[in-house]
Structure formats: structure tokens, C-alpha cells
Amino acid sequence: MSRRNLLRALGGTAALGALAGCGVPAAYIGPEDRGAADRSAREKRLSFANWPLYIDTDDEDESKRPTLDAFEQRTGISVHYTEEINDNDEFFGKISPSLLNRQETGRDLIVISDWMCARFVRLGWVQEMDRSRQPNVAKYLDPLLRDPHFDQGRRSTVPWQSGITGIAYNRKAIGRELRSVSDLWADDLKGKITLLSGLDEAFALLMQGEGVDITDWKTDDFHKVCDRVEKMVDSRHIRRFTGNDYLKDLESGDVLACQAYSGDVIQLQADKPEIEFLIPEEGAELWSESLMIPNKARHKANAELLIDHYYDPEVAAELAAWVNYVCPVPAARDVLANSKDEELAALAEDPLIFPDDAMRTRLAIARDITPKERPELAKRWNGIVGL
């Protein structure tokens, strides 16, 4: 379970609104007060905060990051790269005091999950990017990812990597193919399934199992899902709720089916080929963790150049081959397909990295939870999960 703080307990932006009435500055920052004097021209550097194990490293020297090193060599811009993001809410709590008080965070570029990006965008805590510096983004960004509900036109965010929330299951142990979210509730899987504990991570796939259009879901849809999950908890059908630790249960055989992320399953399949990843007949959620330039960043232009570097199909292919998540640059597929390395060429045919046309029709980006909705929904979900 991730560390939770006051902001999460009170619903994040709702807590900030309450603080505004207690002598704390108003949370929302208008466009006129987001920028700072950009030092990019005279200071050839930038600071980039990311999640652990989310960038390619050299096989012989893990301190080297080939795609990042190539950017530094090509541009002369040095990148201070840190793996300091372990949890969205924790990181929000870490940098929100600076942003709330209209101060720089010391970071020019950050990567967080899109549901948290939505919070930053609503608060006005990130800057719009200059697409004239990002021709690769304009040309190569996957059309499926171009227009999320919270940042239409992707003016303030750019996907770093994407993924699919679906179902991982041990077909050999179960003895049949699963096809639907409803298959999780089969009698022979009682006590052998897990769901994700995080509200934002879990709700969309479960709604899809109820036939809901997750791009335009309603509060009643959410409570209908909770009614079903609550019933399954009471009957002990659900073994437990997990963070990213669901893999050990699946690997050990304690769990036969679970909510899972596509990138995790690709890596697990190398040792456990009997594990399959299901995109249910009803569809699955396509999500991203996205790059953003926080307010008052001192090297905005440099950050924009780095983002565009990763949208060069050659660079995107190199990164995708290492992280194994859904690549937000479909053109990278051809780069890998033409590789003389058989393993790299095979990645081009993996639909969990480059979804094929049939799969793409079953993927959707969920409407995010609004600040007004979050307290009620979080209270209901966390009560069921036991958070």
C-alpha cells in the first residue's frame, strides 16, 4: 500500500480548497503566473524526475542511459535525472507546497500518471508547451492519446509511456480461456483473484465489465460497480486488494487471475509463459504516464527539446524495447520490425507494445474523477478496500 497523506484522505484538490480558506493562497494558478524567466539559452541543463526503472540503461553499466546520453551529446544540454517518483500522491505532496506558493520546484520535467496530471492541469500548476519546438510530438504522437478529457489537444502533457489495465491469468491452472471481466466472478476462482487497491487504477476496467462507456461514465455507474465488488468481498471471493505486488501472488500460484498492467505481464511471461494477458470483450483501459513542465521551471525550452527527442521514432523504439509498455509512438514499430536483431524485431509484433487495429478498437481512455466527485467516490471505494 502506498503512503497516503492528508491531501489524498480529503480528496486532493478538495483539501487544497479548504486550505485556501485558512490563510493559505488559493490553489488555482492563472496562465499569467505560471512561467518564469527561462534560462535555457544560457544554462544548457535541465532537471528530469521520473519513476524507477522507467528508462533504458546500458547492459554493462546501469549508470548509463543510452537514449538520454544521446540527447546530451546531440544538444550539449546536460540532464540531471532522478528516479524519485514512487507514488503519485506522495510526489504530489512533495512538490505541492512550492507550486501552491508560486515557487519553482527545482524540476523542469516530471512524469506522473494521467489521473494525477488531471489534478495539476485543473490547478493550473503546469505550463503549456510550445509545439514549434516539438515537431516529432506533433507528427508522431499516437492518435488514441491526443485528446484526453483532462487535457484536450495535449497542450500541457505528453505521454511518456502508456499501458493497458486488463486481466492477467494462469490459463494452464484454470484450464480454460477467460474472455470477460465477469469471468473473474466464476465460482472456481473464489479466493483466487485480486483487484487493484487504488481507486484510479481499478475503477475503469470494472466499469467496462458492466458495459459502461468509460469516456463518459456517471456516478451511478461507479456505485453499481462498488455494489458488486462489495458483495464479492463479503463472500470472500476476492482474495485481497493489491498495489504492484500482485505479480508475486500470480507467480506463486496463490492467485489465478487478477487486474494487471500490460507491461508487467510482458516481463513476467519471460519466466512464466502460462500467464496470459486478457483485454476483455467489453474493452480495457488505455492509460498513460505523462511528461509535464511544472510552473516556474527555469529550463522550459530545454525540457521541450528533450520531450521531442523521445518522440523521434528511433529513440522511441529504443526506449520501448527496454521498458515494454505501450509505445506512444506507433512509428517506432517499423524501426523495430526492420531490426536485424530477432528479439527486437519480435517486439514489433507484440500487441501489448504496439496494439493492432482490432485491439485498438477495444481500448479507451477513462474520464477522470473530478474534484467534486472524488471525496464521495474515494470514501466508498476505500471503505470496501480497507484503506
C-alpha positions in Angstrom: 0.0 0.0 0.0 1.4 3.4 -0.9 1.9 6.1 1.7 -1.2 8.3 1.8 -1.2 11.9 3.1 -3.8 14.4 4.1 -4.4 15.6 0.6 -5.4 12.1 -0.5 -7.6 11.5 2.5 -9.5 14.7 1.9 -9.7 14.2 -1.8 -6.6 16.1 -3.1 -7.8 19.3 -4.6 -10.7 19.5 -2.2 -8.2 19.7 0.6 -6.4 22.5 -1.2 -9.6 24.4 -1.5 -10.2 24.0 2.2 -6.7 25.3 3.0 -7.4 28.4 0.9 -9.9 29.5 3.4 -7.4 29.2 6.3 -4.9 31.8 5.2 -3.2 29.6 2.5 -3.1 31.1 -1.0 -5.8 30.0 -3.4 -4.7 26.8 -5.2 -5.5 27.7 -8.8 -2.8 29.5 -10.7 -3.8 31.6 -13.7 -1.9 31.3 -17.0 -0.2 34.7 -16.4 1.5 33.5 -13.3 2.8 30.1 -14.4 6.0 30.9 -16.2 9.4 32.2 -15.1 12.4 33.7 -16.9 13.7 30.8 -19.0 17.4 30.3 -18.6 17.7 27.6 -21.3 19.7 29.7 -23.7 22.5 30.4 -21.2 22.2 27.3 -19.0 22.5 24.2 -21.0 20.9 21.9 -18.5 17.6 20.6 -17.1 16.3 18.5 -14.2 14.1 15.5 -15.0 12.2 13.5 -12.3 10.9 10.0 -13.3 9.9 6.7 -11.8 12.4 3.9 -11.1 13.3 1.5 -13.9 11.5 3.7 -16.5 14.3 4.4 -18.9 16.7 2.3 -20.9 20.1 1.5 -19.3 23.3 0.1 -20.7 23.6 -3.7 -20.2 27.2 -3.4 -18.9 26.9 -0.1 -17.0 23.5 0.7 -15.4 24.6 4.3 -14.7 24.5 4.9 -18.4 21.2 5.7 -20.1 21.8 5.5 -23.9 18.8 7.5 -25.1 19.4 10.2 -22.6 23.2 10.2 -23.3 22.4 10.6 -27.0 20.3 13.7 -26.3 23.1 15.3 -24.2 25.7 14.6 -26.9 23.5 15.9 -29.7 22.4 19.1 -27.9 25.1 19.9 -25.4 22.3 20.0 -22.7 23.1 18.1 -19.5 20.3 16.3 -17.8 20.1 15.8 -14.1 18.0 12.6 -14.0 16.5 11.4 -10.8 14.3 8.3 -10.0 12.4 10.0 -7.2 8.7 9.3 -8.1 7.5 6.2 -6.3 3.8 7.1 -5.8 1.6 9.8 -7.4 0.1 11.1 -4.2 3.4 11.0 -2.4 5.1 13.1 -5.1 2.1 15.5 -5.2 2.6 16.1 -1.5 6.3 16.6 -2.1 6.1 19.4 -4.7 2.7 20.9 -4.0 3.9 23.4 -1.3 6.1 25.0 -3.8 3.5 25.1 -6.6 0.8 26.3 -4.2 3.1 29.2 -3.2 4.0 30.1 -6.8 7.6 28.9 -6.3 9.8 26.7 -8.6 10.0 23.1 -7.7 13.6 22.6 -8.8 12.4 20.2 -11.5 11.9 21.1 -15.2 10.3 17.9 -16.2 8.2 15.3 -14.3 6.4 12.1 -15.2 3.2 11.2 -13.4 0.0 9.2 -14.1 -2.6 10.9 -16.2 -5.2 10.9 -13.5 -2.8 12.9 -11.4 -1.9 15.0 -14.4 -5.6 16.0 -14.5 -5.2 17.4 -11.0 -2.2 19.5 -12.0 -3.9 20.8 -15.1 -7.0 21.8 -13.3 -5.0 23.6 -10.7 -3.0 25.4 -13.4 0.2 24.0 -12.0 1.8 23.1 -15.4 2.8 25.1 -18.4 1.5 24.8 -21.9 4.2 23.5 -24.3 5.5 25.2 -27.4 4.8 22.8 -30.2 7.0 24.7 -32.6 9.9 23.2 -30.6 8.3 19.7 -30.8 7.8 18.7 -34.4 8.2 15.0 -33.6 5.4 15.2 -31.0 3.1 16.9 -33.4 3.8 14.3 -36.1 4.2 11.0 -34.3 2.0 11.1 -31.1 -0.5 8.2 -31.2 -3.9 9.5 -32.3 -5.5 7.4 -29.5 -3.6 9.5 -26.9 -4.0 13.0 -28.4 -7.2 14.2 -26.8 -7.7 13.1 -23.2 -10.7 14.5 -21.3 -8.5 16.4 -18.9 -6.1 18.0 -21.4 -7.8 18.2 -24.8 -5.2 18.6 -27.5 -2.4 17.6 -25.2 -1.4 21.2 -24.7 0.2 20.7 -21.3 1.0 16.9 -21.2 2.8 14.4 -23.4 2.7 10.7 -22.8 6.0 9.1 -21.7 4.7 5.6 -21.9 1.3 4.0 -22.0 -0.2 0.8 -20.7 -3.3 -1.2 -20.6 -5.2 -2.3 -17.4 -6.6 -5.7 -18.2 -6.6 -9.2 -16.6 -3.7 -11.5 -16.1 -4.5 -15.1 -15.6 -2.9 -18.6 -15.5 -4.6 -20.4 -18.3 -2.9 -23.7 -17.6 -4.0 -23.7 -14.0 -7.6 -22.5 -14.7 -8.0 -24.9 -17.6 -9.9 -22.6 -19.9 -9.7 -19.2 -21.6 -11.1 -16.2 -19.9 -12.9 -13.7 -22.1 -14.7 -11.2 -19.9 -14.4 -9.2 -16.7 -17.4 -11.2 -15.5 -15.2 -14.4 -15.7 -13.4 -13.2 -12.6 -16.6 -13.9 -10.6 -16.7 -17.6 -11.6 -17.2 -20.0 -8.7 -14.0 -21.9 -9.2 -12.0 -18.7 -8.8 -13.3 -17.9 -5.3 -10.4 -16.8 -3.1 -8.1 -16.9 -6.1 -8.4 -13.4 -7.6 -7.1 -9.9 -6.7 -8.1 -6.4 -7.7 -6.0 -3.3 -7.6 -6.4 -1.3 -4.5 -6.1 2.2 -5.9 -9.4 3.9 -6.9 -7.9 5.5 -10.0 -6.2 2.3 -11.1 -9.2 -0.1 -10.6 -12.5 1.5 -11.4 -12.4 1.8 -15.2 -11.9 -1.8 -16.1 -14.6 -2.9 -13.6 -17.0 -0.4 -15.2 -16.2 -1.7 -18.6 -17.2 -5.1 -17.3 -20.6 -3.7 -16.6 -20.9 -2.3 -20.1 -20.2 1.3 -19.2 -18.6 3.7 -21.7 -15.7 4.9 -19.5 -15.2 8.0 -21.6 -18.5 9.3 -20.2 -19.3 7.4 -17.0 -21.7 8.6 -14.3 -21.6 8.4 -10.5 -24.3 5.8 -10.5 -22.1 3.6 -12.7 -19.4 3.8 -10.1 -21.7 2.8 -7.3 -23.1 -0.1 -9.3 -19.5 -1.5 -9.6 -18.9 -0.9 -5.9 -22.1 -2.9 -5.1 -20.7 -5.9 -7.0 -17.2 -5.6 -5.5 -18.6 -5.3 -2.0 -20.6 -8.5 -2.5 -17.5 -10.3 -3.7 -15.6 -9.1 -0.6 -18.3 -10.2 1.7 -18.3 -13.7 0.1 -14.5 -13.8 0.3 -14.4 -14.3 -3.5 -11.7 -11.6 -3.7 -8.5 -12.7 -2.0 -7.2 -9.2 -1.5 -6.6 -5.8 -3.0 -3.0 -5.1 -4.2 -0.6 -2.5 -5.3 2.0 -3.6 -7.8 2.7 -6.7 -5.6 0.0 -8.7 -7.5 2.8 -10.3 -9.5 4.2 -12.4 -6.7 0.7 -13.9 -6.0 0.3 -14.7 -9.6 3.8 -16.1 -9.9 3.4 -18.3 -6.8 0.0 -19.7 -7.8 -1.8 -18.2 -4.8 -3.8 -16.2 -7.3 -5.1 -17.5 -10.7 -6.4 -14.2 -12.1 -6.1 -10.5 -11.3 -6.3 -7.0 -12.5 -2.9 -6.3 -14.1 -0.9 -3.9 -16.2 0.3 -5.0 -19.6 3.9 -4.1 -19.2 4.2 -6.1 -16.0 2.8 -9.2 -17.7 5.1 -9.0 -20.7 8.1 -9.2 -18.3 6.5 -12.0 -16.2 5.8 -14.1 -19.3 9.5 -14.5 -20.0 9.7 -16.8 -17.0 6.0 -17.9 -16.8 4.7 -18.4 -20.4 1.5 -19.9 -19.0 0.4 -16.4 -17.8 -1.8 -14.7 -20.3 -3.0 -11.1 -20.6 -6.6 -10.5 -21.4 -8.2 -7.5 -22.9 -11.8 -8.3 -22.1 -14.5 -8.5 -24.8 -16.0 -5.3 -23.1 -12.8 -3.4 -23.6 -9.9 -2.3 -21.4 -8.5 1.0 -20.2 -5.6 2.7 -22.0 -3.7 4.9 -19.7 -0.5 6.9 -19.8 2.1 8.4 -17.5 2.9 11.7 -19.0 5.6 14.3 -19.1 4.8 17.8 -17.8 6.7 21.0 -17.2 5.7 22.4 -13.8 5.2 26.1 -13.2 8.2 28.3 -12.7 10.5 25.8 -14.4 13.7 27.6 -15.3 14.7 25.5 -18.3 11.4 25.1 -20.2 12.8 25.2 -23.7 15.4 22.6 -22.8 12.7 20.4 -21.4 10.6 20.8 -24.6 13.5 19.7 -26.7 14.1 16.6 -24.5 10.4 15.6 -24.8 10.7 15.9 -28.6 13.8 13.8 -28.6 11.8 10.9 -27.2 9.3 11.2 -30.0 11.9 10.5 -32.7 10.8 7.0 -33.8 14.3 5.7 -33.5 14.6 6.9 -29.9 11.1 5.8 -29.0 11.9 2.3 -30.4 15.0 2.0 -28.2 13.0 3.1 -25.1 10.1 0.8 -25.9 12.4 -2.2 -26.3 13.6 -1.7 -22.8 10.5 -0.8 -20.8 8.0 -3.0 -22.7 5.0 -0.7 -22.2 2.6 0.5 -24.9 4.7 2.8 -27.1 3.0 6.2 -27.7 4.9 6.5 -31.0 3.4 3.9 -33.4 6.1 4.8 -36.0 8.6 3.1 -33.7 7.1 -0.2 -34.7 8.6 -0.1 -38.1 12.0 0.7 -36.6 11.9 -2.4 -34.5 10.5 -4.5 -37.3 13.5 -3.7 -39.5 16.0 -4.6 -36.8 18.5 -7.3 -37.6 18.2 -8.5 -34.0 15.5 -11.2 -33.9 14.3 -10.3 -30.4 13.9 -6.6 -31.2 12.1 -7.5 -34.4 9.7 -9.7 -32.5 8.7 -6.8 -30.2 7.2 -5.1 -33.2 4.7 -7.9 -33.4 3.7 -7.7 -29.7 0.2 -6.1 -29.5 0.9 -5.2 -25.9 3.6 -2.8 -27.1 2.1 -1.9 -30.4 -1.7 -2.7 -30.3 -3.0 -3.9 -33.6 -6.1 -2.4 -35.2 -8.5 -4.9 -33.7 -7.2 -4.3 -30.2 -7.2 -0.6 -30.6 -11.0 -0.6 -31.1 -11.3 -2.1 -27.6 -9.2 0.4 -25.8 -10.5 3.6 -24.2 -9.2 6.4 -22.0 -11.4 6.8 -19.0 -12.9 10.1 -18.0 -11.0 11.2 -14.9 -12.6 11.7 -11.5 -13.4 15.4 -10.9 -12.5 17.1 -7.6 -16.2 17.4 -6.8 -16.7 13.6 -7.2 -13.5 12.4 -5.6 -14.4 12.7 -1.8 -17.6 10.7 -2.2 -16.1 8.1 -4.5 -12.9 7.7 -2.5 -14.8 7.2 0.7 -16.9 4.5 -0.8 -14.0 2.7 -2.5 -11.5 2.9 0.3 -14.2 1.6 2.7 -14.5 -1.5 0.6 -10.8 -2.0 0.1 -10.0 -1.3 3.7 -7.7 1.7 3.2 
